[in-house]
Amino acid sequence: MKISKIKVWQVDLPLHEGDYKWSGGKSVTTFDSTVVGIETDQGVSGFGEVCPLGPVYLPSYAKGVRIGIEELGPSLIGENPLQLEKLNRRMDQVMKGHPYVKSALDMACWDLLGKATGLPVSALLGGAYGEDFVLYRAISQERPEEMAQKVADYRAEGYRRFQLKVGGDPDTDIERIRQVSSQLQPGDKLVADANTGWLRHEAMRVVHAIQDLDVYVEQPCLRYEDCLSVRKHTDLPFVLDEVVDGIPEILRASHDLAMDVVNVKISKFGGLTRAKQARDLCVSLGIAMTLEDTWGGDIVTAAISHLAHSTPPEFLFTATDFNSYVTQPLAEGAPQRVKGRMASSENPGLGIDPMMDVLGTPELVLG
């Protein structure tokens, strides 16, 4: 089997809540997502998606995905999409870095592999555990009382994991965490995610002020060394995200005892192939994970669901369902949340069929 054509579509994903805010005054109202279709000489097609969280979250931006694929894609025509490790090495030879550009291409090849073998991607990733898995809900940065109300509302919908967007004024953040914490019930988990927004002295103030609460602290500072310093001054469980974007960083953080949980985002690692490698390493090291991506719609959510469902439950801290945040569906058969939980499809590949009327005319066709 050989890749004969690569198609690229741009799709806007508006948010149900109107906007999404996090540290430093950053916000997004409509996400710019890229869908990739890979066609083969045997008539089998696979699809992937990547959606950066705007241009100011990680070193990635939406138009860069499509420009990058225009540069990288021609070198993949004629390659075997089922030989995933070889294909990833080929992409790395042609383009140094830019993992987010490669992510949707790799994801589409996993979809192809599943269709070619008649297996769901979860089976190819190791096999699904149980009937479903737990989700978290991200709570956009607002006034403390508004965030507390949203947690109460989402808890009524079945969510038991909440990621609170903090990383602003420390005093306001302390109040946000306290008010939200008052809404929780036994078995719930709360993560205060600063998204690199605090300076070290601010983070120190916050962790000492909330030391009596049952809360996880996520990515308080921009630099790894500052996060590690904060970690050493608190007994609260610690999550790292933005500073961990590869295997060496996982090994370093594990050696330094810098985290209890790590966020593995598919596009930050360059696709499902490398995300699986990171997932399996974390299992070997005894590190729990949140499995997700930067953002996305139905196709990204399907990929997350297969990765999460094939992770041993004791190592899966939580995962996310981005397609429930946005108003624009992209594919039939995409997984849907049920009372704060989700299951991956048992159909071959990712188990989705893109809505071609929604995608429209491709922005780019290669091959």
N, C-alpha and C positions, 0 to 999 in steps of 0.2 A: 504494500500500500504506500502511495506517495501523495504528498500535498500537491494539489493542482491549482488551488486558488485560495486567496485570503480576502475576505470582505470585512469592512469596518463600518460601523454605524455609530452615530452620536445620538444620544437620547437624553432629554431633560427629565429629571426626577424631582418634582415639587414635593414639599413636605406637608403632611397632614396638619402639623401644628404651626405652619407658616414660616418658622425659622428655627435654627439650631445654634445655640450660643455656647462658647466655652471660654477658656482663660484668655486674658489680654484683649477683651473686647472683640474677639473673632466671632464671626457668624456666617451662616450660609442659609439662603432661602430656597434655592433650587440647585440640585446637584447635577453636574455634567458627567454623564456616564458614557463609557465606550463599550460597545458590544462587538465581539469578533466572531466571525464564522470561518471555519477552515473546511474546505471541500477537498475530496480525494479522488484519485483516478478510479476508485472502485465504487463511487457514488455514495459513500458514507460521509456525513458532515458532523462537525462538533462545534459547540459554542462556548464562549467564555465572556467574562465581563470584568471591567475594572473601573473604579470610581474614586479618585482621590478626594480627600476631605478638604477641598479648596486648595489654593496654592501656598498656604501659610502654615499647614500642619506638619507635613513631612516634605523632604526634597522631591516633590512630585506636583504635577498640575495636569488638568484634564486635556488640554490641547497637546501637551507633551506626549501623552499616550499615543495619539494618532500620528503625530510627527515621527515619533520613535518607531512605530510599526511600519510607517512608510520607508524608513531607513533600513530597518531590520528584516522586514517581511520577505523581500526578494531572495534573500539568502536561504530561506526555508522552503522555497518552491522546489519540489523534487525530493525532499527529505521524507523519511518514514515517520509519521506522527505517533506511531505506537511505541517507538523506541525513545522513551521519555528522557532518560538520562543522557543519551547521545544528543537529543534535540536541545536539551538545556545547555550542554557543553558547546554546541554549535552556536546558540544564541550568545553565550558568554564570549566566544571567540570573535564574533562579529561586532558586539556592542559591549563595552566594558561598563559595568554598573547598570543604572536605570532599571532596577528590578521590577518596578511597577509597569514598565512598558512590556515586559516579558510575561507578566502574570496572566493576562487574558488568553494569550497564545498557548501557554502551558495548560491552562484550565480547559480550553477547547480540545486539546489533545487527550486529556483525561476523559472528557465526554466521548471522544472518538474511540478510545480504548475500551470503554465500557460498552459502547454500541457494537464494536467489532467482536467482543467476547460474550456479549449477552448478559453482562453483569453490571449491577449498580456500582458506582464509584466507591461507595462505602465498603463493598466487598474487596475491591482492588486495594483499598487503603488498609485492609486488615480484618474487616468484618464488623458489622454493627453490633453494639452492646445494648440489650434491653429493647423496650418498646419505643423510647423517646429519650430526650435529654433536656436539661434545664436551660432557660434563657435568662438574660438580664435585660433591664430597660434603662437606657441612658436618659438622665433628667437634665434637660438644657438649663443653662445658668440663668436664674431669675432671682427675684427677691426670696428670702428664706421661706416666708409663708406660702408663696406660690409653688415653690419646689416641694414643700411638705405636702401640699394638697395633691400635686401630681403623683407623688409616691403613693398616697392613699388611694387615688383613683386607679392607678395601674395595679396596685395590690388587689383591688377589687376585681380586676380582670384576670388575676391568676399569677401575676409575676411575684417571685420571691427573692429576686436579686435586683439590686438597684445600683447604678453607677451615677454618682452625683457629680455634676460639673462644678468644680470649685476653681482655685487658682487665681482668685481676685484679691480684694482687700481681706487681710487675715481675720479681722474682727467680724466682718460680714460672713466670711466662710465658716468661722466657728459657729456662728448662729445658724447658718444653713445646715451644717452637719447636725447640730443639736436638735433643731426643729424636725428635720427629717427622721432622725433616730427615734424621736418620740412616737412616730407613726408605725414603727416596726413591731412585728410580733415574733414569738419564738420560731426559729428556723429560717427567718429572713437573713439576708446578708446585704450589708451596705458598704460600698466602695466610694471613698472621697477621692475623685480623680482631678488632680490639679493640672494635668496636661502641661507640665514644665513651668507653670505660671508663677510659682513662688521663688523668691530668693531664699538662700539657705536660712537666714535669720528669721524670715517670715514662716518658713516651714517648721522651724524649731518651735516657734510660738504656738502654731496650730496643733502640732502633735502633742505638746505638753498640755494644751487646753482641753483636748478631747481624750486624754489618756484613760478616763473612766468609762468611755463608751466602747461598744462592740462594733468596731469599724475598721476597714482596711484602708490603708493610705497608698495611693497610686501616683507614681511619677511626679513627685513634688517639685523637682527642679530640672533645669535644662541639662546640666552636666551630670554625668554618671558619678563623678567623685562627690558632688554635692548631695546627690540622692543617697549615696553610701554613708555619708556623714550623718544625715538625718536618720537613716536606718539604724545606725549605731546608738542613737539617743532615744529610741522608743521601743516599747515592747509590742506595739500594734503590728499586726501582719502587714507585709509590704508587697506591693505590686510594681513591677517595672514594665514599661511599654516602649516609649519613643527611643530610648537609648539602646534597645535590644533589636537589632535588625539582621542578625546572622548567627551562625554557629559559634564563632569565636566569642561573641558577646555573651551568649548563653553560658559558655564554659567559664568565662571570666566571672560573671555574676554568681554562678554556682560556687566557684572557688572562694569568692569573697563573702559568701553567705549574704548577698545583697538583696535577695528577694525570696518570698514564699510562693508567689504566683507570678507568671509572666504572660503577657499578651502576645500571642502569635497572630499577626495579621498576614493573610495570604499574599497580598500584593507587596507588602514590605519585604517579604522573603523571596519574591519573584515567581510565585505560583504555587500550585498544590504539591509539586515535586519537592521543592525545598521546604515548604511548610510541613509536609509529612516528615521530612528528615529532622526538622526542629522538634516536632511533636514527639517523635520516637526517642530522640535524645533526652528530652525533658522527662519522659516516662522512665528512662534508664537512670536519670539523675534524681528522681523522686520529686520533681517540681510540678506543681499543679499549673493549669493553663486556662486562660480565656482564649477561645478560638474564634476569630472573626476576620474582618477586613477593615479598610479605612471607611468605606461606605459602599453602597450598591443597591441593586434592585433584585428581581427574582432570580437571576442567574448566579450572582454572587451569593445570595442567600442559600441557593441550592448547594453550591460548592462548600460553604461553611457547614451546612447540615451534614454532608457526607463526611467531612473531616471530623466534626464533633461527635457524630454518632459512632464512628469507628475508633474513638478514643476510650480507653478504660475509664469507667465512670469516676473512680476515685481520683483520677488525675484531671478530670474535666471540671474546672471551677465553674465555668459557665460559657455560653456562646450567645450570639445575637441573631435577630431576625430583621434585617434591614428593610425587607420588603413591606413590613407592617408600618414603617415610618413614612413611606412615600405614597403618593396618590396614583402613580403611573405603573400599571402592570406591564411586564415585558414578556412573560412566557406562561403558557399553559403547563399545569403539572407542578408548579413551584410549591415547595413546602409552605405550610401556613401554621402559625402558632395556635395552640389550643391550651388555654389556661396557663400561659407562661411556659409552655413546653413545646417541643417540635420534634418531628421525626423526618429522616431522610427518605427519599423515594426508593422503592424496591425495583423500579424499572431500570433498564439498561442505561449506562452513562449517568449523567446528572439527573435524568428523569424529567427533563423539561423540553418543551417545544416552543421556540420563540414565536411571538406574534409578529409575523412579517408585515402586517398592515400598520403596526405601531412603529416598527423599525424603519419602514419606508425605503427610500433609495439609499444605497450605500454611499458613504462619503469617500470611500477609498476601495478600489478593487485591484488586487495584485495577482498576476498570473494569467 
